[in-house]
Amino acid sequence: MDVESMDDVADCLLSVAWNIFPLMGKPPAIPGNRTEEIRTLLVDACHDAGMRARERAAHGTGTEEERRPFLRLAEIGTDANLFLGMVSGTLVADPERIRRRWAEIETLVLEAGELAALIKGRPGNRPPLAAGDQSFSSVRS
């Protein structure tokens, strides 16, 4: 994808959020279901960042350096969602491969939280993202 403006960045992030889970009527994650918690976190982070990119687009196209954290968040959302599908939809269970995938997913979740904080995409009236909350790392669904 050739991204030349913050409007393009916003479209990319909003598309990633929609592809993870359509925003209309999104149910809250079931507590203790790490897969749903991660998908909810990613949808919220990508949607919020997409809205921040849209706001920034009103002030210009942004430099490549300014667009980079937004685009990395979109990439993380896509990758983590793919890996979540891989660990929940295996035909032949391979515990070691699933463990490696979960480690990759958790690393991506931590990076998503860092990028969301960098982008400052969370409105003040919403609770903070759970990325990096190690209390969830042992929960697997």
DAWOGI-V520740 format. One line per field, one symbol per residue. ss: DSSP state (H for helix, E for strand, C for the rest). A space follows every 50 residues. Layout:
ss=???
//
This chain:
ss=CCCCCHHHHHHHHHHHHHHHCCCCCCCCCCCCCHHHHHHHHHHHHHHHHH HHHHHHHCCCCCCHHHHHHHHHHHHHHHHHHHHHHHHHCCCCCCHHHHHH HHHHHHHHHHHHHHHHHHHCCCCCCCCCCCCCCHHHCCCCC
//
